[in-house]
């Protein structure tokens, strides 16, 4: 299948980033959210991100203008009927996603691909909600979408080879580097990354070193572009904790036990950059 039109559910951080990548690649995007204000905020973010790319000389001003015109916004799910693929990128809540996926299946063409950008929910379990799970797949983008090249393509138990090929081709068209992985908690990147962040919290809690020293250690000694604690602030401490709790439950292995300091900070509402305070303080 040649994918020309991409439906995106959710105009938040990931949804608008995916819409931007689609539009810059010359494809049409239909971005759906529950409110006009969420859609406007999403388009505004895309505009700002495109402006930054132009200012850095990474994109032509005329290309940026044309890209913006390729993103159509609506609160009407019925508009997804013309999409070749729909990528769901709404809030990480299993019931919300299950309800929406059934709604999408009812409006899209029978040959359209249905994908989810979930970071932690089982692709096989979500697919089981659809009457045809062979066309359902995980397409996990990374934040910020316009800058990070990876897309994890996650194969659920029932996903067909044709669906995998269609999504792999789309990822390449979006100028991304896809890897195809099996459904498993956290897939590949979060499975490795989030336990490392958790370990950094244990090291901090035990007083082995300060936050600055831990982050400097991993930047300068392990060649990471950002330290694990600064990265936790960027991702959101609540997101890190939620992912660890999924690992602890689904693997049943105590090695995934969340550090009590991480849990305590989430309880206090110190979630990182988005609340102005996490491990570090942001103005
Ligand atoms: P977000 O909170 O920024 O955006 C979610 C959007 O979904 C909001 O605009 C909200 O209005 C919309 N929404 C909620 N219910 C809806 C519905 N019923 N119909 C249409 N729209 C609805 O969240 P996000 O960070 O963009 O995350 C979206 C998904 O991407 C989640 O599954 C998350 O796990 C995943 N993800 C997030 C990141 C990240 O770093 N933020 C990275 C990879 C994957």
Boltz pocket constraint, residues with backbone or C-beta under 6 A from the ligand:
constraints:
  - pocket:
      binder: B
      contacts: [[A, 9], [A, 10], [A, 11], [A, 12], [A, 13], [A, 14], [A, 15], [A, 32], [A, 33], [A, 34], [A, 35], [A, 38], [A, 88], [A, 89], [A, 90], [A, 91], [A, 92], [A, 93], [A, 96], [A, 100], [A, 117], [A, 118], [A, 119], [A, 120], [A, 140], [A, 141], [A, 142], [A, 143], [A, 235]]
      max_distance: 6.0
